[in-house]
Amino acid sequence: MQLLSLKTAIQGILALADQQKSQNERQLFYLHTCQALTLLLEAPGESGPGWPRAALALLRPLAERQSGPLAATTRALTSRQLSRPLVEVMPSASLPETQEHLLTVLELPEIVSIDSLADVQAMIENAIAVGAPRYNRGDIAGCARLYLATALTLVNAQINRGFSGQARALDTLKKGLAEAQMLPSVDERAWALRHAFDRVLK
């Protein structure tokens, strides 16, 4: 699966979900489609490093919340721990949180591997260049989603060869992700990730 195809599918899911009559129907629609996307991403040859693992970190917890035959298949796949992301995202409990996971997938950068600290820093600088103006315009949630998607993809990317500063940079991003998950407001989460980015750039 290509990242563009995944994002197109997510956009279609969001549009179709808006046509559902009730919140329960919308949530069920989201969960079933997340199960299908999870199965596609877990297929042999699809569950590589980088953005596919980041996408799984966002989609798998949603798929695992649903019961039924498809969910059982999903759990059977994940019980074999196929390409488990290095950082998991906690299961969402509400419709807005489910939507946030899907919207975050739309922000995933097309990163599969990284070769140097300069690669990591370049992706972070790109995220800040887009995210900071969003924040300043009042789109704090959009900024936080972009930062989360970038950090999640970087920590799940393949390291082609070890490089100076690798451990420090990735550990800093993992700590930033863990801290952001514990914070109650989107503003705090955006700043936790931004501070982690700034530490990697130093």
MIKEZA-739149 format. One record per residue (C-alpha): z, x, y; residue number from 1; residue in one letter. Coordinates in Angstrom, 1 decimal. Example, Ala and Ser with C-alpha at 12.3 -4.5 7.8 and 13.67 -1.06 7.14 Angstrom:
2
<z: 7.8 | x: 12.3 | y: -4.5 | k: 1 | r: A>
<z: 7.1 | x: 13.7 | y: -1.1 | k: 2 | r: S>
***
This chain:
202
<z: 0.0 | x: 0.0 | y: 0.0 | k: 1 | r: M>
<z: -0.8 | x: 1.2 | y: 3.5 | k: 2 | r: Q>
<z: 1.7 | x: 0.9 | y: 6.3 | k: 3 | r: L>
<z: -0.8 | x: -1.1 | y: 8.4 | k: 4 | r: L>
<z: -1.2 | x: -3.6 | y: 5.4 | k: 5 | r: S>
<z: 2.6 | x: -3.9 | y: 5.2 | k: 6 | r: L>
<z: 2.9 | x: -4.6 | y: 8.9 | k: 7 | r: K>
<z: 0.1 | x: -7.1 | y: 8.8 | k: 8 | r: T>
<z: 1.9 | x: -8.9 | y: 5.9 | k: 9 | r: A>
<z: 5.2 | x: -8.9 | y: 7.8 | k: 10 | r: I>
<z: 3.5 | x: -10.4 | y: 10.9 | k: 11 | r: Q>
<z: 2.0 | x: -13.1 | y: 8.7 | k: 12 | r: G>
<z: 5.4 | x: -13.8 | y: 7.1 | k: 13 | r: I>
<z: 7.1 | x: -14.2 | y: 10.5 | k: 14 | r: L>
<z: 4.4 | x: -16.6 | y: 11.7 | k: 15 | r: A>
<z: 4.5 | x: -18.7 | y: 8.6 | k: 16 | r: L>
<z: 8.3 | x: -18.8 | y: 8.6 | k: 17 | r: A>
<z: 8.2 | x: -20.4 | y: 12.0 | k: 18 | r: D>
<z: 6.3 | x: -23.3 | y: 10.5 | k: 19 | r: Q>
<z: 9.2 | x: -24.1 | y: 8.0 | k: 20 | r: Q>
<z: 11.1 | x: -27.2 | y: 8.8 | k: 21 | r: K>
<z: 14.7 | x: -26.0 | y: 8.5 | k: 22 | r: S>
<z: 16.6 | x: -22.7 | y: 8.8 | k: 23 | r: Q>
<z: 17.4 | x: -22.9 | y: 5.0 | k: 24 | r: N>
<z: 13.7 | x: -23.2 | y: 4.2 | k: 25 | r: E>
<z: 12.8 | x: -20.4 | y: 6.5 | k: 26 | r: R>
<z: 15.5 | x: -18.1 | y: 5.0 | k: 27 | r: Q>
<z: 14.3 | x: -19.0 | y: 1.5 | k: 28 | r: L>
<z: 10.7 | x: -18.2 | y: 2.5 | k: 29 | r: F>
<z: 11.8 | x: -14.9 | y: 3.9 | k: 30 | r: Y>
<z: 13.7 | x: -14.0 | y: 0.8 | k: 31 | r: L>
<z: 10.9 | x: -14.8 | y: -1.6 | k: 32 | r: H>
<z: 8.3 | x: -12.9 | y: 0.4 | k: 33 | r: T>
<z: 10.7 | x: -9.9 | y: 0.7 | k: 34 | r: C>
<z: 11.0 | x: -9.9 | y: -3.1 | k: 35 | r: Q>
<z: 7.3 | x: -9.8 | y: -3.5 | k: 36 | r: A>
<z: 6.9 | x: -6.9 | y: -1.0 | k: 37 | r: L>
<z: 9.8 | x: -5.0 | y: -2.7 | k: 38 | r: T>
<z: 8.0 | x: -5.3 | y: -6.0 | k: 39 | r: L>
<z: 4.8 | x: -4.0 | y: -4.4 | k: 40 | r: L>
<z: 6.6 | x: -1.1 | y: -2.8 | k: 41 | r: L>
<z: 8.4 | x: -0.2 | y: -6.0 | k: 42 | r: E>
<z: 5.1 | x: -0.2 | y: -8.0 | k: 43 | r: A>
<z: 4.2 | x: 3.2 | y: -9.5 | k: 44 | r: P>
<z: 2.4 | x: 5.4 | y: -7.0 | k: 45 | r: G>
<z: 3.6 | x: 3.2 | y: -4.1 | k: 46 | r: E>
<z: 7.3 | x: 4.2 | y: -3.8 | k: 47 | r: S>
<z: 6.8 | x: 7.6 | y: -2.2 | k: 48 | r: G>
<z: 8.9 | x: 9.3 | y: 0.4 | k: 49 | r: P>
<z: 8.9 | x: 8.5 | y: 4.1 | k: 50 | r: G>
<z: 8.0 | x: 5.1 | y: 5.4 | k: 51 | r: W>
<z: 7.8 | x: 3.4 | y: 2.0 | k: 52 | r: P>
<z: 11.4 | x: 4.3 | y: 1.2 | k: 53 | r: R>
<z: 12.5 | x: 3.3 | y: 4.7 | k: 54 | r: A>
<z: 10.7 | x: -0.1 | y: 4.2 | k: 55 | r: A>
<z: 12.5 | x: -0.5 | y: 0.8 | k: 56 | r: L>
<z: 15.8 | x: 0.3 | y: 2.5 | k: 57 | r: A>
<z: 15.2 | x: -2.7 | y: 4.8 | k: 58 | r: L>
<z: 13.6 | x: -5.1 | y: 2.4 | k: 59 | r: L>
<z: 15.4 | x: -4.5 | y: -0.9 | k: 60 | r: R>
<z: 18.8 | x: -5.8 | y: 0.3 | k: 61 | r: P>
<z: 17.2 | x: -9.0 | y: 1.3 | k: 62 | r: L>
<z: 15.4 | x: -9.4 | y: -2.0 | k: 63 | r: A>
<z: 18.5 | x: -8.7 | y: -4.0 | k: 64 | r: E>
<z: 20.4 | x: -11.6 | y: -2.3 | k: 65 | r: R>
<z: 18.1 | x: -14.2 | y: -3.9 | k: 66 | r: Q>
<z: 18.6 | x: -15.6 | y: -7.4 | k: 67 | r: S>
<z: 15.9 | x: -16.6 | y: -9.8 | k: 68 | r: G>
<z: 13.3 | x: -15.0 | y: -12.1 | k: 69 | r: P>
<z: 11.6 | x: -12.9 | y: -9.4 | k: 70 | r: L>
<z: 15.0 | x: -11.6 | y: -8.1 | k: 71 | r: A>
<z: 15.9 | x: -10.7 | y: -11.7 | k: 72 | r: A>
<z: 12.8 | x: -8.7 | y: -12.0 | k: 73 | r: T>
<z: 13.5 | x: -7.0 | y: -8.7 | k: 74 | r: T>
<z: 17.1 | x: -6.1 | y: -9.8 | k: 75 | r: R>
<z: 15.7 | x: -4.8 | y: -13.1 | k: 76 | r: A>
<z: 13.4 | x: -2.5 | y: -11.2 | k: 77 | r: L>
<z: 16.1 | x: -1.3 | y: -8.8 | k: 78 | r: T>
<z: 18.5 | x: -0.8 | y: -11.7 | k: 79 | r: S>
<z: 16.2 | x: 2.0 | y: -12.8 | k: 80 | r: R>
<z: 16.7 | x: 3.4 | y: -9.3 | k: 81 | r: Q>
<z: 13.0 | x: 3.9 | y: -8.5 | k: 82 | r: L>
<z: 12.7 | x: 6.1 | y: -5.4 | k: 83 | r: S>
<z: 16.0 | x: 4.9 | y: -3.9 | k: 84 | r: R>
<z: 16.1 | x: 5.5 | y: -0.2 | k: 85 | r: P>
<z: 18.4 | x: 8.2 | y: 1.0 | k: 86 | r: L>
<z: 20.0 | x: 5.7 | y: 3.4 | k: 87 | r: V>
<z: 20.4 | x: 2.0 | y: 2.4 | k: 88 | r: E>
<z: 20.7 | x: -0.8 | y: 4.9 | k: 89 | r: V>
<z: 23.5 | x: -3.3 | y: 4.2 | k: 90 | r: M>
<z: 22.4 | x: -6.8 | y: 2.9 | k: 91 | r: P>
<z: 21.8 | x: -9.3 | y: 5.7 | k: 92 | r: S>
<z: 23.8 | x: -12.5 | y: 5.6 | k: 93 | r: A>
<z: 22.1 | x: -14.7 | y: 8.2 | k: 94 | r: S>
<z: 18.6 | x: -15.7 | y: 9.3 | k: 95 | r: L>
<z: 18.7 | x: -13.6 | y: 12.6 | k: 96 | r: P>
<z: 19.7 | x: -10.5 | y: 10.6 | k: 97 | r: E>
<z: 16.9 | x: -11.2 | y: 8.1 | k: 98 | r: T>
<z: 14.4 | x: -11.4 | y: 10.9 | k: 99 | r: Q>
<z: 15.8 | x: -8.2 | y: 12.4 | k: 100 | r: E>
<z: 15.1 | x: -6.3 | y: 9.1 | k: 101 | r: H>
<z: 11.5 | x: -7.6 | y: 9.1 | k: 102 | r: L>
<z: 11.0 | x: -6.8 | y: 12.8 | k: 103 | r: L>
<z: 12.3 | x: -3.3 | y: 12.1 | k: 104 | r: T>
<z: 9.7 | x: -2.8 | y: 9.4 | k: 105 | r: V>
<z: 7.1 | x: -3.4 | y: 12.1 | k: 106 | r: L>
<z: 8.5 | x: -0.4 | y: 14.0 | k: 107 | r: E>
<z: 8.2 | x: 2.1 | y: 11.1 | k: 108 | r: L>
<z: 6.3 | x: 5.2 | y: 12.1 | k: 109 | r: P>
<z: 3.7 | x: 6.5 | y: 9.6 | k: 110 | r: E>
<z: 5.7 | x: 9.5 | y: 8.4 | k: 111 | r: I>
<z: 5.5 | x: 10.6 | y: 4.8 | k: 112 | r: V>
<z: 6.5 | x: 14.2 | y: 5.0 | k: 113 | r: S>
<z: 7.9 | x: 16.7 | y: 7.5 | k: 114 | r: I>
<z: 7.3 | x: 20.5 | y: 7.6 | k: 115 | r: D>
<z: 9.5 | x: 21.7 | y: 10.4 | k: 116 | r: S>
<z: 12.2 | x: 20.9 | y: 12.9 | k: 117 | r: L>
<z: 9.4 | x: 20.6 | y: 15.5 | k: 118 | r: A>
<z: 8.0 | x: 17.7 | y: 13.4 | k: 119 | r: D>
<z: 11.3 | x: 15.9 | y: 13.5 | k: 120 | r: V>
<z: 11.8 | x: 16.5 | y: 17.2 | k: 121 | r: Q>
<z: 8.3 | x: 15.3 | y: 18.0 | k: 122 | r: A>
<z: 8.8 | x: 12.0 | y: 16.2 | k: 123 | r: M>
<z: 12.2 | x: 11.6 | y: 18.0 | k: 124 | r: I>
<z: 10.6 | x: 12.3 | y: 21.3 | k: 125 | r: E>
<z: 7.9 | x: 9.8 | y: 20.6 | k: 126 | r: N>
<z: 10.5 | x: 7.2 | y: 19.8 | k: 127 | r: A>
<z: 12.5 | x: 7.9 | y: 23.0 | k: 128 | r: I>
<z: 9.3 | x: 7.7 | y: 25.0 | k: 129 | r: A>
<z: 8.7 | x: 4.2 | y: 23.8 | k: 130 | r: V>
<z: 12.3 | x: 3.0 | y: 23.3 | k: 131 | r: G>
<z: 13.8 | x: 4.1 | y: 26.6 | k: 132 | r: A>
<z: 11.4 | x: 2.0 | y: 28.7 | k: 133 | r: P>
<z: 12.0 | x: -0.9 | y: 26.4 | k: 134 | r: R>
<z: 15.7 | x: -0.5 | y: 27.0 | k: 135 | r: Y>
<z: 15.3 | x: -0.3 | y: 30.7 | k: 136 | r: N>
<z: 13.2 | x: -3.5 | y: 30.7 | k: 137 | r: R>
<z: 16.0 | x: -5.3 | y: 29.0 | k: 138 | r: G>
<z: 14.5 | x: -5.2 | y: 25.5 | k: 139 | r: D>
<z: 17.6 | x: -3.6 | y: 24.0 | k: 140 | r: I>
<z: 17.0 | x: -5.0 | y: 20.5 | k: 141 | r: A>
<z: 13.4 | x: -3.7 | y: 20.5 | k: 142 | r: G>
<z: 14.7 | x: -0.2 | y: 21.5 | k: 143 | r: C>
<z: 17.4 | x: -0.3 | y: 18.8 | k: 144 | r: A>
<z: 14.8 | x: -1.4 | y: 16.1 | k: 145 | r: R>
<z: 12.5 | x: 1.4 | y: 17.0 | k: 146 | r: L>
<z: 15.3 | x: 4.0 | y: 16.9 | k: 147 | r: Y>
<z: 16.5 | x: 2.7 | y: 13.6 | k: 148 | r: L>
<z: 13.1 | x: 2.7 | y: 12.1 | k: 149 | r: A>
<z: 12.4 | x: 6.2 | y: 13.2 | k: 150 | r: T>
<z: 15.7 | x: 7.6 | y: 12.0 | k: 151 | r: A>
<z: 15.5 | x: 5.8 | y: 8.7 | k: 152 | r: L>
<z: 11.9 | x: 7.1 | y: 8.1 | k: 153 | r: T>
<z: 12.8 | x: 10.7 | y: 8.9 | k: 154 | r: L>
<z: 15.8 | x: 10.9 | y: 6.6 | k: 155 | r: V>
<z: 13.7 | x: 9.4 | y: 3.8 | k: 156 | r: N>
<z: 10.7 | x: 11.7 | y: 4.4 | k: 157 | r: A>
<z: 9.6 | x: 14.4 | y: 2.0 | k: 158 | r: Q>
<z: 10.5 | x: 17.9 | y: 2.9 | k: 159 | r: I>
<z: 7.5 | x: 20.0 | y: 2.0 | k: 160 | r: N>
<z: 9.5 | x: 23.2 | y: 2.3 | k: 161 | r: R>
<z: 12.9 | x: 24.1 | y: 3.7 | k: 162 | r: G>
<z: 13.0 | x: 24.9 | y: 7.4 | k: 163 | r: F>
<z: 15.5 | x: 26.3 | y: 9.8 | k: 164 | r: S>
<z: 17.7 | x: 23.5 | y: 11.2 | k: 165 | r: G>
<z: 16.7 | x: 21.0 | y: 8.5 | k: 166 | r: Q>
<z: 20.2 | x: 20.3 | y: 7.1 | k: 167 | r: A>
<z: 21.8 | x: 19.9 | y: 10.6 | k: 168 | r: R>
<z: 19.0 | x: 17.6 | y: 11.9 | k: 169 | r: A>
<z: 19.0 | x: 15.3 | y: 8.9 | k: 170 | r: L>
<z: 22.8 | x: 15.1 | y: 8.6 | k: 171 | r: D>
<z: 22.9 | x: 14.2 | y: 12.3 | k: 172 | r: T>
<z: 20.5 | x: 11.4 | y: 11.8 | k: 173 | r: L>
<z: 22.3 | x: 10.1 | y: 8.7 | k: 174 | r: K>
<z: 25.6 | x: 10.1 | y: 10.6 | k: 175 | r: K>
<z: 23.9 | x: 8.3 | y: 13.5 | k: 176 | r: G>
<z: 22.6 | x: 5.6 | y: 11.1 | k: 177 | r: L>
<z: 26.0 | x: 5.2 | y: 9.4 | k: 178 | r: A>
<z: 27.7 | x: 4.9 | y: 12.8 | k: 179 | r: E>
<z: 25.1 | x: 2.4 | y: 14.1 | k: 180 | r: A>
<z: 25.7 | x: 0.2 | y: 11.1 | k: 181 | r: Q>
<z: 29.4 | x: -0.1 | y: 11.9 | k: 182 | r: M>
<z: 28.9 | x: -1.1 | y: 15.5 | k: 183 | r: L>
<z: 29.0 | x: -4.8 | y: 16.5 | k: 184 | r: P>
<z: 26.5 | x: -4.9 | y: 19.3 | k: 185 | r: S>
<z: 22.8 | x: -4.0 | y: 19.5 | k: 186 | r: V>
<z: 23.5 | x: -2.1 | y: 22.7 | k: 187 | r: D>
<z: 26.1 | x: 0.1 | y: 20.9 | k: 188 | r: E>
<z: 23.7 | x: 0.6 | y: 18.0 | k: 189 | r: R>
<z: 20.9 | x: 1.7 | y: 20.3 | k: 190 | r: A>
<z: 23.1 | x: 4.3 | y: 22.0 | k: 191 | r: W>
<z: 24.6 | x: 5.6 | y: 18.7 | k: 192 | r: A>
<z: 21.1 | x: 6.4 | y: 17.5 | k: 193 | r: L>
<z: 20.0 | x: 7.8 | y: 20.9 | k: 194 | r: R>
<z: 23.0 | x: 10.1 | y: 20.9 | k: 195 | r: H>
<z: 22.1 | x: 11.3 | y: 17.4 | k: 196 | r: A>
<z: 18.5 | x: 11.9 | y: 18.6 | k: 197 | r: F>
<z: 19.7 | x: 13.9 | y: 21.6 | k: 198 | r: D>
<z: 21.8 | x: 16.1 | y: 19.3 | k: 199 | r: R>
<z: 18.8 | x: 16.8 | y: 17.1 | k: 200 | r: V>
<z: 16.8 | x: 17.7 | y: 20.2 | k: 201 | r: L>
<z: 19.3 | x: 20.2 | y: 21.5 | k: 202 | r: K>
***
